Amino acid sequence: MFLPPLRLTGATVLRDGKLQQRSLAIANGRITKGPLPAVDLSGYYILPGIIDLHGDAFERHLAPRPTTDFPLEAGLRATDHDAASNGVTTAWLAQGWSWEGGKRGPDYAENVLKALVAYRPQMLTDMRIQIRCETHTSNTKDRLLAAIERYGVDYVIFNNHLEAALLLAHAKPHNLAQSAQTAGRTLEDHITSILDAKAQEKSVPRYLCNLAEAFDRLGVLYGSHDDPDGNARETYSLIGAKICEFPTTRSPAALANAVNDPVVMGAPNVVLGGSHKGNIAATDLIRAKMCSALVSDYNYPALSQAAFKLVDEGTLPLEKAWALISQNPAHIMRLHDRGRIDYGLRADLTIVNKTTRAVEATICKGRITHLNGQAANRFLNSEDDLPLAAE
């Protein structure tokens, strides 16, 4: 149910690319105009709702321990609330489609897709699925495309874990045994899956091209994950996989920028001051103007934290730092109705306490999806006696 028509006053609003002291009106789920009952949000920022293009945090809600599975509906609800409480209004959950099996296998992916459709009527956040498609899965092409059409998947990222698994098999077989256990397989069965994937090597280029052609027909956006060098990025770009997600070095990011492909990096990388794997630091790419958007990766709070850290370090002003998690992701995904605050657009808003920088309210399509702290008192004790206050 939409909020009653209201006007948010006293806050600093990010609008037209600038921080402004002005009121903001909402009605019927959209940004609107006119004198309406007021809620005083002095001392707050009103910012465009956060759009997260890649999140793994849902995995820990579905399985808090490696061998403990919660019902998918309960996991999705927990993910939904986690995202909303951190200012996220649109989120892609990164679900594997891989020879690795277990929670990264096609069976599990289809179950998640089905569960998300069933959960949608209760959904607070606009949650969608990003399929992380392993390149060596050519034997699943028809099944993958059928799932994408059936469940309306709009985003796919190509991924290649095979070489790492082969190296692990030779150098650290104990770790490979852990991967097998996580996937619910014996070590022997897991090794067989790796070898079966390796046997598809020659069919991979044609497979990716066929998928790219189908994605273009279906309107699916696609890209690649963990590009190690410029050659890899160029290859993916040439087949239409334009989104460069988590490049591990500077060269793929530079190549992507040269051909106007968006580069996506992890917000935790910014918050923690670099990659725990020793890859290129997101902040370095931001300073070089080579990063288009930041994503939650495995931690929703990192999104807003990263924006404010960039401000504190003098890397970007808030309006540009926040664009990395709102306007720019909306542009990448061609979502023209969100990512900005303007008349007629969705009322997707993240309301942040200026002093604590805590997200105290989230509004998604004109509905409150998260409300706490002093902001809750402001909404519930409005002088204009909003219907909300009486509920």
Number of C-alpha atoms within 10 A of each C-alpha: 9 16 17 17 21 20 21 20 20 18 25 23 24 22 18 11 15 13 17 14 15 13 19 26 20 24 21 16 21 22 22 19 15 12 10 16 17 22 24 18 22 16 14 23 24 28 26 30 30 33 31 26 28 27 23 18 18 23 20 17 21 23 16 13 11 13 10 9 14 14 11 18 15 13 19 24 20 16 25 24 16 20 30 29 23 26 32 36 30 25 25 21 23 26 27 26 28 26 23 24 21 20 22 21 18 23 13 16 24 18 12 20 21 15 16 20 14 12 16 14 8 9 16 23 28 17 22 22 25 22 27 25 25 24 24 27 23 21 15 15 14 11 11 20 15 12 17 21 13 11 15 16 19 19 22 26 25 24 21 18 15 19 11 9 19 17 12 15 16 10 11 12 15 13 13 20 19 14 19 20 16 17 19 15 18 15 18 11 12 21 19 12 16 20 13 15 21 16 12 16 13 11 14 19 15 11 19 22 16 14 19 21 13 13 21 12 9 15 12 17 21 26 24 25 20 19 24 17 17 18 13 16 27 18 12 22 20 10 17 19 23 23 26 29 27 25 27 21 18 20 18 24 27 22 21 22 17 10 11 12 22 21 26 25 28 27 29 24 22 23 21 13 15 18 16 10 7 9 16 19 22 28 22 16 18 21 12 11 11 23 24 23 29 35 29 28 22 18 18 26 20 23 27 25 18 27 25 20 19 21 17 12 9 10 17 17 16 20 18 18 21 28 24 28 28 27 24 21 25 23 16 19 16 11 13 13 16 26 29 25 25 18 14 15 17 26 31 31 29 25 27 25 20 15 9 9 14 19 25 21 25 32 27 26 27 22 19 17 21 24 18 15 12 13 22 14 12 17 21 17 16 16 13 12 14 19 12 12 15 8 6
